[in-house]
Protein backbone atom coordinates (compact mmCIF):
# COMPACT_ATOMS: atom_id res chain seq x y z
CA UNK A 1 0.00 0.00 0.00
CA UNK A 2 1.17 3.54 -0.79
CA UNK A 3 2.65 5.64 2.03
CA UNK A 4 -0.02 8.34 1.74
CA UNK A 5 -2.78 5.75 1.91
CA UNK A 6 -1.25 4.26 5.05
CA UNK A 7 -1.10 7.75 6.57
CA UNK A 8 -4.75 8.44 5.74
CA UNK A 9 -5.83 5.06 7.07
CA UNK A 10 -3.90 5.59 10.31
CA UNK A 11 -5.54 8.98 10.73
CA UNK A 12 -8.98 7.44 10.23
CA UNK A 13 -8.22 4.73 12.79
CA UNK A 14 -6.88 7.34 15.23
CA UNK A 15 -9.91 9.59 14.88
CA UNK A 16 -12.32 6.69 15.18
CA UNK A 17 -10.56 5.49 18.34
CA UNK A 18 -10.63 9.04 19.66
CA UNK A 19 -14.40 9.13 19.05
CA UNK A 20 -14.87 5.82 20.87
CA UNK A 21 -12.83 7.01 23.85
CA UNK A 22 -14.75 10.31 23.87
CA UNK A 23 -18.06 8.48 23.82
CA UNK A 24 -17.01 6.27 26.75
CA UNK A 25 -15.89 9.28 28.83
CA UNK A 26 -19.01 11.34 28.06
CA UNK A 27 -21.13 8.31 28.91
CA UNK A 28 -19.32 7.94 32.25
CA UNK A 29 -19.56 11.66 33.03
CA UNK A 30 -23.10 12.48 31.92
CA UNK A 31 -25.18 9.30 31.88
CA UNK A 32 -25.81 9.06 35.59
CA UNK A 33 -26.77 12.75 35.93
CA UNK A 34 -29.07 12.42 32.93
CA UNK A 35 -30.81 9.39 34.44
CA UNK A 36 -31.29 11.13 37.78
CA UNK A 37 -32.62 14.31 36.16
CA UNK A 38 -34.95 12.25 33.97
CA UNK A 39 -36.36 10.35 36.94
CA UNK A 40 -36.75 13.54 38.98
CA UNK A 41 -38.56 15.25 36.13
CA UNK A 42 -40.81 12.21 35.56
CA UNK A 43 -41.80 12.33 39.23
CA UNK A 44 -42.48 16.05 39.00
CA UNK A 45 -44.61 15.50 35.91
CA UNK A 46 -46.53 12.67 37.57
CA UNK A 47 -47.16 14.78 40.67
CA UNK A 48 -48.46 17.73 38.65
CA UNK A 49 -50.61 15.56 36.38
CA UNK A 50 -52.06 13.87 39.48
CA UNK A 51 -52.63 17.17 41.33
CA UNK A 52 -54.60 18.73 38.49
CA UNK A 53 -55.82 15.47 36.83
CA UNK A 54 -54.54 16.66 33.46
CA UNK A 55 -55.54 14.37 30.58
CA UNK A 56 -52.80 12.75 28.46
CA UNK A 57 -53.85 14.74 25.36
CA UNK A 58 -53.88 18.05 27.16
CA UNK A 59 -50.48 17.36 28.67
CA UNK A 60 -49.08 16.62 25.23
CA UNK A 61 -50.60 19.85 23.92
CA UNK A 62 -49.05 21.74 26.82
CA UNK A 63 -45.69 20.13 26.04
CA UNK A 64 -45.87 21.33 22.43
CA UNK A 65 -46.95 24.82 23.52
CA UNK A 66 -44.08 25.12 25.98
CA UNK A 67 -41.38 23.72 23.70
CA UNK A 68 -42.45 25.85 20.73
CA UNK A 69 -42.57 28.91 22.95
CA UNK A 70 -39.11 28.43 24.35
CA UNK A 71 -37.14 30.69 21.98
CA UNK A 72 -39.80 33.40 22.07
CA UNK A 73 -39.75 33.47 25.86
CA UNK A 74 -36.50 35.45 25.71
CA UNK A 75 -38.26 38.03 23.53
CA UNK A 76 -39.28 38.07 19.86
CA UNK A 77 -36.41 36.44 17.99
CA UNK A 78 -37.21 37.64 14.48
CA UNK A 79 -37.63 41.36 14.94
CA UNK A 80 -34.74 43.27 13.33
CA UNK A 81 -32.30 42.98 16.27
CA UNK A 82 -32.87 39.24 16.67
CA UNK A 83 -32.75 38.66 12.93
CA UNK A 84 -29.45 40.56 12.73
CA UNK A 85 -28.03 38.39 15.50
CA UNK A 86 -29.26 35.28 13.68
CA UNK A 87 -27.62 36.45 10.42
CA UNK A 88 -24.31 36.94 12.23
CA UNK A 89 -24.51 33.50 13.80
CA UNK A 90 -25.15 31.95 10.35
CA UNK A 91 -22.33 33.89 8.67
CA UNK A 92 -19.82 32.83 11.33
CA UNK A 93 -21.09 29.21 11.01
CA UNK A 94 -21.78 29.09 14.75
CA UNK A 95 -25.45 28.19 14.44
CA UNK A 96 -26.59 28.25 18.06
CA UNK A 97 -30.03 27.18 16.96
CA UNK A 98 -31.68 29.20 19.78
CA UNK A 99 -34.11 30.35 17.10
CA UNK A 100 -34.42 28.90 13.62
CA UNK A 101 -36.56 29.77 10.62
CA UNK A 102 -39.85 27.87 10.49
CA UNK A 103 -41.39 29.10 7.25
CA UNK A 104 -40.37 27.53 3.93
CA UNK A 105 -39.40 31.01 2.68
CA UNK A 106 -37.23 31.55 5.76
CA UNK A 107 -35.45 28.21 5.38
CA UNK A 108 -34.87 28.70 1.64
CA UNK A 109 -33.56 32.22 2.17
CA UNK A 110 -31.37 30.97 5.00
CA UNK A 111 -29.67 28.48 2.63
CA UNK A 112 -29.18 31.04 -0.14
CA UNK A 113 -28.01 33.60 2.43
CA UNK A 114 -25.43 31.21 3.89
CA UNK A 115 -24.20 30.13 0.44
CA UNK A 116 -23.11 33.71 -0.38
CA UNK A 117 -22.54 34.96 3.16
CA UNK A 118 -20.18 32.29 4.46
CA UNK A 119 -17.55 32.77 1.71
CA UNK A 120 -17.94 36.55 2.03
CA UNK A 121 -17.46 36.30 5.79
CA UNK A 122 -14.43 34.04 5.38
CA UNK A 123 -12.78 36.44 2.94
CA UNK A 124 -13.44 39.34 5.29
CA UNK A 125 -12.14 37.48 8.35
CA UNK A 126 -9.03 36.43 6.40
CA UNK A 127 -8.43 39.98 5.24
CA UNK A 128 -8.75 41.38 8.77
CA UNK A 129 -6.51 38.54 9.96
CA UNK A 130 -3.81 39.54 7.46
CA UNK A 131 -3.99 43.18 8.56
CA UNK A 132 -3.76 42.15 12.21
CA UNK A 133 -0.81 39.92 11.39
CA UNK A 134 0.92 42.83 9.70
CA UNK A 135 0.17 45.07 12.67
CA UNK A 136 1.48 42.43 15.10
CA UNK A 137 4.69 42.10 13.01
CA UNK A 138 5.30 45.83 13.26
CA UNK A 139 4.64 45.88 17.01
CA UNK A 140 6.94 42.89 17.56
CA UNK A 141 9.73 44.46 15.45
CA UNK A 142 9.48 47.73 17.39
CA UNK A 143 9.55 45.83 20.67
CA UNK A 144 12.61 43.89 19.54
CA UNK A 145 14.37 47.09 18.43
CA UNK A 146 13.57 48.60 21.80
CA UNK A 147 14.90 45.51 23.59
CA UNK A 148 17.93 45.53 21.26
CA UNK A 149 17.49 41.94 20.10
CA UNK A 150 19.88 40.59 17.46
CA UNK A 151 17.15 39.51 15.04
CA UNK A 152 14.72 42.37 14.65
CA UNK A 153 12.21 40.73 12.29
CA UNK A 154 9.11 39.02 13.78
CA UNK A 155 9.45 35.24 13.37
CA UNK A 156 6.63 32.76 12.74
CA UNK A 157 7.07 31.67 16.37
CA UNK A 158 6.65 35.25 17.65
CA UNK A 159 3.43 35.66 15.68
CA UNK A 160 2.04 32.35 16.88
CA UNK A 161 2.84 33.35 20.43
CA UNK A 162 1.12 36.72 19.92
CA UNK A 163 -1.97 35.02 18.49
CA UNK A 164 -2.06 32.61 21.41
CA UNK A 165 -1.76 35.47 23.87
CA UNK A 166 -4.47 37.49 22.11
CA UNK A 167 -6.82 34.47 22.07
CA UNK A 168 -6.26 33.90 25.77
CA UNK A 169 -6.91 37.56 26.58
CA UNK A 170 -10.06 37.63 24.42
CA UNK A 171 -11.46 34.40 25.85
CA UNK A 172 -10.74 35.26 29.50
CA UNK A 173 -11.98 38.85 29.35
CA UNK A 174 -14.93 37.72 27.20
CA UNK A 175 -15.81 35.15 29.84
CA UNK A 176 -15.68 37.86 32.54
CA UNK A 177 -17.89 40.26 30.57
CA UNK A 178 -20.47 37.60 29.68
CA UNK A 179 -20.47 36.30 33.22
CA UNK A 180 -21.32 39.82 34.45
CA UNK A 181 -24.03 40.62 31.91
CA UNK A 182 -25.63 37.19 31.44
CA UNK A 183 -25.53 36.07 35.06
CA UNK A 184 -23.62 32.87 34.24
CA UNK A 185 -20.82 31.47 36.39
CA UNK A 186 -17.29 32.27 35.14
CA UNK A 187 -16.80 28.62 34.18
CA UNK A 188 -20.02 28.54 32.15
CA UNK A 189 -19.06 31.81 30.46
CA UNK A 190 -15.66 30.38 29.58
CA UNK A 191 -17.37 27.28 28.20
CA UNK A 192 -19.68 29.53 26.17
CA UNK A 193 -16.69 31.46 24.75
CA UNK A 194 -14.92 28.23 23.86
CA UNK A 195 -17.96 26.72 22.16
CA UNK A 196 -18.45 29.96 20.19
CA UNK A 197 -14.72 30.31 19.35
CA UNK A 198 -14.61 26.84 17.82
CA UNK A 199 -17.87 27.61 15.91
CA UNK A 200 -19.41 24.50 17.49
CA UNK A 201 -22.21 26.68 18.91
CA UNK A 202 -24.40 24.26 20.85
CA UNK A 203 -26.84 26.96 21.85
CA UNK A 204 -27.15 25.82 25.47
CA UNK A 205 -25.80 29.24 26.42
CA UNK A 206 -26.68 32.12 24.11
CA UNK A 207 -25.57 35.64 24.90
CA UNK A 208 -27.53 38.76 24.03
CA UNK A 209 -30.94 37.28 24.73
CA UNK A 210 -31.46 40.04 27.31
CA UNK A 211 -30.58 42.64 24.71
CA UNK A 212 -33.11 41.31 22.22
CA UNK A 213 -35.81 41.49 24.87
CA UNK A 214 -34.88 45.03 25.85
CA UNK A 215 -34.47 46.16 22.25
CA UNK A 216 -38.11 45.37 21.62
CA UNK A 217 -38.97 47.53 24.61
CA UNK A 218 -36.84 50.38 23.24
CA UNK A 219 -34.14 50.31 25.88
CA UNK A 220 -30.75 51.23 24.43
CA UNK A 221 -27.49 52.67 25.79
CA UNK A 222 -25.33 50.13 27.64
CA UNK A 223 -27.01 47.23 25.88
CA UNK A 224 -26.03 48.53 22.46
CA UNK A 225 -22.47 48.83 23.71
CA UNK A 226 -22.65 45.28 25.00
CA UNK A 227 -24.04 44.07 21.67
CA UNK A 228 -21.22 45.78 19.80
CA UNK A 229 -18.77 44.14 22.15
CA UNK A 230 -20.36 40.78 21.48
CA UNK A 231 -20.21 41.28 17.70
CA UNK A 232 -16.55 42.29 17.92
CA UNK A 233 -15.96 39.26 20.13
CA UNK A 234 -17.48 36.88 17.55
CA UNK A 235 -15.46 38.52 14.76
CA UNK A 236 -12.17 38.39 16.65
CA UNK A 237 -12.70 34.83 17.69
CA UNK A 238 -13.42 33.79 14.11
CA UNK A 239 -10.40 35.69 12.79
CA UNK A 240 -8.09 34.10 15.32
CA UNK A 241 -9.48 30.59 14.99
CA UNK B 1 -4.68 54.88 3.09
CA UNK B 2 -2.91 51.70 1.99
CA UNK B 3 -4.57 49.58 -0.72
CA UNK B 4 -4.86 46.52 1.54
CA UNK B 5 -6.50 48.58 4.27
CA UNK B 6 -9.04 49.93 1.79
CA UNK B 7 -9.76 46.37 0.65
CA UNK B 8 -10.27 45.18 4.23
CA UNK B 9 -12.48 48.14 5.04
CA UNK B 10 -14.59 47.60 1.92
CA UNK B 11 -15.01 43.93 2.88
CA UNK B 12 -16.13 44.91 6.39
CA UNK B 13 -18.64 47.40 4.97
CA UNK B 14 -19.90 44.81 2.45
CA UNK B 15 -20.34 42.14 5.12
CA UNK B 16 -22.03 44.53 7.51
CA UNK B 17 -24.44 45.64 4.79
CA UNK B 18 -25.05 42.01 3.92
CA UNK B 19 -25.92 41.35 7.58
CA UNK B 20 -28.32 44.31 7.64
CA UNK B 21 -30.04 43.15 4.46
CA UNK B 22 -30.23 39.59 5.82
CA UNK B 23 -31.76 40.83 9.06
CA UNK B 24 -34.39 42.83 7.18
CA UNK B 25 -35.34 39.86 4.98
CA UNK B 26 -35.47 37.41 7.90
CA UNK B 27 -37.57 39.90 9.83
CA UNK B 28 -39.98 40.19 6.89
CA UNK B 29 -40.14 36.42 6.37
CA UNK B 30 -40.33 35.15 9.93
CA UNK B 31 -41.63 37.90 12.21
CA UNK B 32 -45.30 37.60 11.29
CA UNK B 33 -45.34 33.78 11.63
CA UNK B 34 -43.55 34.08 14.96
CA UNK B 35 -46.11 36.56 16.26
CA UNK B 36 -49.03 34.39 15.15
CA UNK B 37 -47.52 31.26 16.68
CA UNK B 38 -46.77 33.12 19.89
CA UNK B 39 -50.35 34.41 20.18
CA UNK B 40 -51.77 31.00 19.36
CA UNK B 41 -49.60 29.35 21.97
CA UNK B 42 -50.46 31.99 24.57
CA UNK B 43 -54.16 31.30 23.97
CA UNK B 44 -53.56 27.57 24.26
CA UNK B 45 -51.68 28.09 27.51
CA UNK B 46 -54.39 30.34 28.90
CA UNK B 47 -57.09 27.83 27.98
CA UNK B 48 -55.26 24.96 29.64
CA UNK B 49 -54.40 26.96 32.75
CA UNK B 50 -58.06 28.02 33.00
CA UNK B 51 -59.40 24.51 32.39
CA UNK B 52 -57.31 22.95 35.16
CA UNK B 53 -56.81 26.11 37.29
CA UNK B 54 -53.06 25.54 37.38
CA UNK B 55 -51.21 27.93 39.69
CA UNK B 56 -48.51 30.20 38.24
CA UNK B 57 -45.77 28.45 40.25
CA UNK B 58 -46.85 24.99 39.17
CA UNK B 59 -47.02 26.07 35.56
CA UNK B 60 -43.49 27.44 35.77
CA UNK B 61 -42.33 24.16 37.30
CA UNK B 62 -44.04 22.24 34.52
CA UNK B 63 -42.32 24.47 31.99
CA UNK B 64 -38.92 23.66 33.47
CA UNK B 65 -39.74 19.95 33.62
CA UNK B 66 -40.81 19.86 29.99
CA UNK B 67 -37.95 21.95 28.61
CA UNK B 68 -35.30 20.02 30.55
CA UNK B 69 -36.84 16.75 29.41
CA UNK B 70 -36.87 17.64 25.75
CA UNK B 71 -33.57 16.03 24.66
CA UNK B 72 -34.19 12.92 26.73
CA UNK B 73 -37.62 12.44 25.15
CA UNK B 74 -35.91 11.07 22.04
CA UNK B 75 -34.18 8.48 24.23
CA UNK B 76 -31.22 8.68 26.63
CA UNK B 77 -28.68 10.98 24.94
CA UNK B 78 -25.61 10.07 26.96
CA UNK B 79 -25.55 6.29 26.71
CA UNK B 80 -22.65 5.10 24.54
CA UNK B 81 -24.44 5.48 21.15
CA UNK B 82 -25.67 8.99 21.95
CA UNK B 83 -22.32 10.01 23.41
CA UNK B 84 -20.56 8.73 20.27
CA UNK B 85 -22.91 10.78 18.13
CA UNK B 86 -22.24 13.81 20.33
CA UNK B 87 -18.46 13.32 20.01
CA UNK B 88 -18.76 13.20 16.21
CA UNK B 89 -20.85 16.36 16.16
CA UNK B 90 -18.22 18.15 18.29
CA UNK B 91 -15.29 16.92 16.19
CA UNK B 92 -16.94 18.07 12.96
CA UNK B 93 -17.75 21.45 14.65
CA UNK B 94 -21.43 21.04 13.78
CA UNK B 95 -22.71 21.32 17.36
CA UNK B 96 -26.41 20.66 16.91
CA UNK B 97 -26.89 21.25 20.61
CA UNK B 98 -29.73 18.70 20.75
CA UNK B 99 -28.04 17.45 23.90
CA UNK B 100 -25.25 19.20 25.75
CA UNK B 101 -23.18 18.31 28.82
CA UNK B 102 -24.66 19.62 32.05
CA UNK B 103 -22.07 18.51 34.61
CA UNK B 104 -18.93 20.60 35.19
CA UNK B 105 -16.84 17.51 34.41
CA UNK B 106 -18.73 16.99 31.15
CA UNK B 107 -18.26 20.60 30.07
CA UNK B 108 -14.56 20.65 31.00
CA UNK B 109 -13.94 17.36 29.20
CA UNK B 110 -15.90 18.65 26.20
CA UNK B 111 -13.53 21.62 25.89
CA UNK B 112 -10.38 19.52 26.27
CA UNK B 113 -11.82 16.93 23.89
CA UNK B 114 -12.58 19.54 21.22
CA UNK B 115 -9.17 21.18 21.62
CA UNK B 116 -7.40 17.98 20.56
CA UNK B 117 -10.18 16.45 18.47
CA UNK B 118 -10.93 19.32 16.11
CA UNK B 119 -7.34 19.61 14.76
CA UNK B 120 -7.14 15.80 14.56
CA UNK B 121 -10.41 15.71 12.64
CA UNK B 122 -9.28 18.49 10.31
CA UNK B 123 -6.01 16.70 9.51
CA UNK B 124 -7.91 13.47 8.83
CA UNK B 125 -10.51 15.18 6.65
CA UNK B 126 -7.74 16.96 4.73
CA UNK B 127 -5.87 13.71 4.24
CA UNK B 128 -8.95 11.90 2.95
CA UNK B 129 -9.66 14.93 0.77
CA UNK B 130 -6.20 14.69 -0.80
CA UNK B 131 -6.62 10.97 -1.49
CA UNK B 132 -10.05 11.62 -3.03
CA UNK B 133 -8.56 14.40 -5.14
CA UNK B 134 -5.87 12.03 -6.38
CA UNK B 135 -8.48 9.40 -7.14
CA UNK B 136 -10.64 11.93 -9.00
CA UNK B 137 -7.59 13.04 -11.05
CA UNK B 138 -6.94 9.45 -12.12
CA UNK B 139 -10.60 8.87 -13.04
CA UNK B 140 -10.74 12.14 -15.00
CA UNK B 141 -7.48 11.31 -16.86
CA UNK B 142 -8.78 7.86 -17.78
CA UNK B 143 -12.08 9.36 -18.95
CA UNK B 144 -10.21 11.92 -21.05
CA UNK B 145 -8.00 9.22 -22.55
CA UNK B 146 -11.11 7.22 -23.35
CA UNK B 147 -12.76 10.28 -24.95
CA UNK B 148 -9.48 11.00 -26.80
CA UNK B 149 -9.19 14.59 -25.47
CA UNK B 150 -6.12 16.62 -26.44
CA UNK B 151 -5.14 17.49 -22.87
CA UNK B 152 -5.21 14.31 -20.82
CA UNK B 153 -4.29 15.77 -17.41
CA UNK B 154 -7.11 16.73 -15.01
CA UNK B 155 -7.25 20.52 -14.72
CA UNK B 156 -8.19 22.54 -11.63
CA UNK B 157 -11.51 23.29 -13.35
CA UNK B 158 -12.21 19.58 -13.88
CA UNK B 159 -11.57 18.84 -10.21
CA UNK B 160 -13.76 21.70 -9.05
CA UNK B 161 -16.52 20.46 -11.31
CA UNK B 162 -16.12 16.92 -9.95
CA UNK B 163 -16.29 18.22 -6.36
CA UNK B 164 -19.39 20.23 -7.20
CA UNK B 165 -21.02 17.18 -8.78
CA UNK B 166 -20.11 14.96 -5.83
CA UNK B 167 -21.48 17.51 -3.33
CA UNK B 168 -24.73 17.75 -5.26
CA UNK B 169 -25.07 13.97 -5.41
CA UNK B 170 -24.31 13.60 -1.70
CA UNK B 171 -26.68 16.36 -0.63
CA UNK B 172 -29.58 15.22 -2.85
CA UNK B 173 -29.30 11.51 -2.07
CA UNK B 174 -28.67 12.36 1.60
CA UNK B 175 -31.85 14.43 1.65
CA UNK B 176 -33.78 11.51 0.12
CA UNK B 177 -32.42 8.98 2.65
CA UNK B 178 -33.04 11.25 5.66
CA UNK B 179 -36.49 12.12 4.38
CA UNK B 180 -37.33 8.39 4.25
CA UNK B 181 -35.91 7.44 7.66
CA UNK B 182 -36.68 10.57 9.67
CA UNK B 183 -40.12 11.27 8.26
CA UNK B 184 -39.19 14.82 7.21
CA UNK B 185 -40.33 16.43 3.96
CA UNK B 186 -37.72 16.39 1.16
CA UNK B 187 -37.29 20.15 1.51
CA UNK B 188 -36.68 19.91 5.26
CA UNK B 189 -34.22 17.06 4.71
CA UNK B 190 -32.36 19.12 2.13
CA UNK B 191 -32.29 22.04 4.58
CA UNK B 192 -30.93 19.67 7.25
CA UNK B 193 -28.17 18.46 4.89
CA UNK B 194 -27.25 22.02 3.99
CA UNK B 195 -27.11 23.17 7.61
CA UNK B 196 -24.96 20.14 8.47
CA UNK B 197 -22.71 20.53 5.39
CA UNK B 198 -21.87 24.11 6.28
CA UNK B 199 -21.25 23.03 9.93
CA UNK B 200 -23.80 25.63 11.04
CA UNK B 201 -25.78 22.86 12.79
CA UNK B 202 -28.79 24.63 14.26
CA UNK B 203 -30.18 21.47 15.78
CA UNK B 204 -33.78 22.12 14.73
CA UNK B 205 -33.53 18.89 12.75
CA UNK B 206 -31.28 16.18 14.15
CA UNK B 207 -30.98 12.82 12.41
CA UNK B 208 -30.38 9.52 14.20
CA UNK B 209 -32.58 10.32 17.19
CA UNK B 210 -34.66 7.26 16.33
CA UNK B 211 -31.52 5.14 16.27
CA UNK B 212 -30.45 6.29 19.70
CA UNK B 213 -33.86 5.36 21.07
CA UNK B 214 -33.81 1.93 19.43
CA UNK B 215 -30.19 1.30 20.35
CA UNK B 216 -31.10 1.47 24.01
CA UNK B 217 -33.77 -1.13 23.35
CA UNK B 218 -31.23 -3.38 21.62
CA UNK B 219 -32.63 -3.12 18.11
CA UNK B 220 -29.87 -3.30 15.54
CA UNK B 221 -29.60 -4.30 11.85
CA UNK B 222 -30.90 -1.64 9.45
CA UNK B 223 -30.45 1.12 12.01
CA UNK B 224 -26.73 0.40 12.35
CA UNK B 225 -26.47 0.59 8.57
CA UNK B 226 -28.33 3.87 8.63
CA UNK B 227 -26.04 5.19 11.37
CA UNK B 228 -22.97 4.21 9.35
CA UNK B 229 -24.46 5.98 6.37
CA UNK B 230 -25.02 9.06 8.46
CA UNK B 231 -21.45 9.03 9.79
CA UNK B 232 -20.08 8.65 6.27
CA UNK B 233 -22.38 11.46 5.19
CA UNK B 234 -21.02 13.82 7.87
CA UNK B 235 -17.42 12.86 6.97
CA UNK B 236 -17.91 13.34 3.23
CA UNK B 237 -19.67 16.63 3.72
CA UNK B 238 -16.87 17.92 5.92
CA UNK B 239 -14.19 16.72 3.49
CA UNK B 240 -15.90 18.40 0.55
CA UNK B 241 -16.74 21.63 2.33
Contacts between the chains, C-beta under 8 A, distances in Angstrom:
chain1	res1	chain2	res2	distance
A	4	B	127	7.8
A	4	B	130	7.2
A	4	B	131	6.6
A	4	B	134	7.8
A	5	B	131	6.6
A	7	B	127	6.3
A	8	B	124	7.7
A	8	B	127	4.4
A	8	B	128	5.8
A	8	B	130	7.7
A	8	B	131	5.2
A	11	B	120	7.8
A	11	B	123	6.2
A	11	B	124	4.1
A	11	B	127	5.1
A	11	B	128	7.9
A	12	B	124	6.1
A	12	B	128	7.2
A	14	B	120	6.7
A	14	B	124	7.3
A	15	B	91	7.3
A	15	B	117	8.0
A	15	B	120	5.7
A	15	B	121	6.0
A	15	B	124	4.7
A	18	B	87	8.0
A	18	B	91	7.7
A	18	B	116	7.6
A	18	B	117	6.0
A	18	B	120	6.2
A	19	B	84	6.1
A	19	B	87	4.8
A	19	B	88	6.0
A	19	B	91	6.7
A	20	B	84	7.0
A	22	B	83	7.3
A	22	B	84	7.6
A	22	B	87	3.7
A	22	B	90	7.7
A	22	B	91	7.9
A	22	B	113	5.4
A	22	B	117	6.9
A	23	B	80	5.5
A	23	B	81	8.0
A	23	B	83	4.1
A	23	B	84	3.7
A	23	B	86	7.6
A	23	B	87	5.2
A	24	B	80	6.9
A	24	B	83	7.4
A	25	B	83	8.0
A	25	B	109	5.8
A	25	B	113	7.6
A	26	B	78	6.2
A	26	B	83	3.8
A	26	B	86	6.0
A	26	B	87	6.5
A	26	B	101	7.1
A	26	B	106	6.6
A	26	B	109	7.1
A	26	B	110	7.8
A	27	B	78	5.9
A	27	B	79	6.2
A	27	B	80	5.1
A	27	B	83	4.4
A	29	B	101	7.1
A	29	B	103	5.9
A	29	B	105	4.8
A	29	B	106	4.5
A	29	B	109	6.0
A	30	B	78	3.9
A	30	B	83	7.1
A	30	B	101	5.6
A	30	B	102	7.0
A	30	B	103	6.1
A	30	B	106	4.8
A	31	B	76	7.2
A	31	B	78	4.5
A	31	B	79	6.1
A	31	B	83	7.7
A	33	B	102	6.1
A	33	B	103	5.2
A	33	B	106	7.8
A	34	B	72	6.5
A	34	B	76	6.2
A	34	B	77	6.6
A	34	B	78	4.8
A	34	B	102	7.7
A	35	B	76	7.2
A	37	B	68	6.5
A	37	B	72	7.7
A	37	B	102	7.5
A	38	B	69	7.1
A	38	B	72	5.0
A	38	B	76	7.5
A	41	B	65	4.7
A	41	B	68	5.8
A	41	B	69	5.0
A	44	B	61	6.5
A	44	B	62	7.9
A	44	B	65	4.8
A	45	B	62	7.6
A	45	B	65	5.5
A	45	B	66	7.9
A	45	B	69	7.7
A	48	B	58	6.0
A	48	B	61	6.9
A	48	B	62	5.5
A	48	B	65	7.5
A	51	B	58	7.3
A	52	B	52	4.2
A	52	B	53	7.5
A	52	B	54	5.7
A	52	B	58	7.6
A	53	B	52	7.5
A	54	B	52	5.7
A	58	B	48	6.0
A	58	B	51	7.3
A	58	B	52	7.6
A	61	B	44	6.6
A	61	B	48	6.9
A	62	B	44	7.9
A	62	B	45	7.5
A	62	B	48	5.5
A	62	B	62	7.0
A	62	B	66	7.4
A	63	B	66	5.2
A	65	B	41	4.7
A	65	B	44	4.8
A	65	B	45	5.5
A	65	B	48	7.5
A	66	B	45	7.9
A	66	B	62	7.4
A	66	B	63	5.2
A	66	B	66	4.7
A	66	B	67	6.5
A	67	B	66	6.5
A	67	B	67	6.9
A	67	B	70	6.0
A	68	B	37	6.5
A	68	B	41	5.9
A	69	B	38	7.1
A	69	B	41	5.0
A	69	B	45	7.7
A	70	B	67	6.0
A	72	B	34	6.6
A	72	B	37	7.7
A	72	B	38	5.1
A	72	B	41	8.0
A	76	B	31	7.2
A	76	B	34	6.2
A	76	B	35	7.3
A	76	B	38	7.5
A	77	B	34	6.6
A	78	B	26	6.2
A	78	B	27	5.9
A	78	B	30	3.9
A	78	B	31	4.5
A	78	B	34	4.8
A	79	B	27	6.2
A	79	B	31	6.0
A	80	B	23	5.5
A	80	B	24	6.9
A	80	B	27	5.1
A	81	B	23	8.0
A	83	B	22	7.3
A	83	B	23	4.1
A	83	B	24	7.4
A	83	B	26	3.8
A	83	B	27	4.4
A	83	B	30	7.1
A	83	B	31	7.7
A	84	B	19	6.1
A	84	B	20	7.0
A	84	B	22	7.7
A	84	B	23	3.7
A	86	B	23	7.6
A	86	B	26	6.1
A	87	B	18	8.0
A	87	B	19	4.8
A	87	B	22	3.7
A	87	B	23	5.2
A	87	B	26	6.5
A	88	B	19	6.0
A	90	B	22	7.7
A	90	B	200	6.1
A	91	B	15	7.3
A	91	B	18	7.7
A	91	B	19	6.7
A	91	B	22	7.9
A	93	B	93	7.8
A	93	B	198	6.1
A	93	B	199	5.4
A	93	B	200	5.4
A	94	B	200	7.5
A	95	B	94	8.0
A	95	B	95	7.0
A	95	B	195	6.9
A	95	B	199	7.7
A	95	B	200	3.5
A	95	B	201	4.9
A	95	B	202	4.9
A	95	B	203	7.7
A	96	B	97	7.0
A	96	B	202	7.6
A	97	B	96	7.0
A	97	B	97	5.4
A	97	B	201	7.1
A	97	B	202	3.6
A	97	B	203	4.0
A	97	B	204	6.0
A	100	B	202	4.6
A	100	B	203	8.0
A	100	B	204	4.1
A	101	B	26	7.1
A	101	B	29	7.1
A	101	B	30	5.6
A	102	B	30	7.0
A	102	B	33	6.1
A	102	B	34	7.8
A	102	B	37	7.6
A	103	B	29	5.9
A	103	B	30	6.1
A	103	B	33	5.2
A	104	B	187	6.6
A	105	B	29	4.8
A	106	B	26	6.6
A	106	B	29	4.5
A	106	B	30	4.8
A	106	B	33	7.8
A	107	B	187	7.3
A	107	B	188	7.6
A	107	B	191	4.8
A	109	B	25	5.9
A	109	B	26	7.1
A	109	B	29	6.0
A	110	B	26	7.7
A	110	B	191	7.7
A	111	B	191	6.5
A	111	B	194	5.0
A	113	B	22	5.3
A	113	B	25	7.6
A	114	B	194	7.4
A	114	B	198	5.6
A	114	B	200	6.6
A	116	B	18	7.7
A	117	B	15	8.0
A	117	B	18	6.0
A	117	B	22	6.9
A	118	B	198	6.1
A	120	B	11	7.8
A	120	B	14	6.7
A	120	B	15	5.8
A	120	B	18	6.2
A	121	B	15	6.0
A	123	B	11	6.2
A	124	B	8	7.7
A	124	B	11	4.1
A	124	B	12	6.1
A	124	B	14	7.4
A	124	B	15	4.7
A	127	B	4	7.8
A	127	B	7	6.3
A	127	B	8	4.4
A	127	B	11	5.1
A	128	B	8	5.8
A	128	B	11	7.8
A	128	B	12	7.2
A	130	B	4	7.2
A	130	B	8	7.7
A	131	B	4	6.7
A	131	B	5	6.7
A	131	B	8	5.2
A	134	B	4	7.8
A	187	B	104	6.6
A	187	B	107	7.3
A	188	B	107	7.6
A	191	B	107	4.8
A	191	B	110	7.6
A	191	B	111	6.5
A	194	B	111	5.0
A	194	B	114	7.4
A	195	B	95	6.9
A	198	B	93	6.1
A	198	B	114	5.7
A	198	B	118	6.1
A	199	B	93	5.4
A	199	B	95	7.7
A	199	B	199	6.7
A	200	B	90	6.1
A	200	B	93	5.4
A	200	B	94	7.5
A	200	B	95	3.5
A	200	B	114	6.6
A	200	B	201	7.9
A	201	B	95	4.9
A	201	B	97	7.1
A	201	B	200	8.0
A	201	B	201	7.1
A	202	B	95	4.9
A	202	B	96	7.6
A	202	B	97	3.6
A	202	B	100	4.6
A	202	B	203	7.8
A	203	B	95	7.7
A	203	B	97	4.0
A	203	B	202	7.7
A	203	B	203	6.4
A	204	B	97	6.0
A	204	B	100	4.1
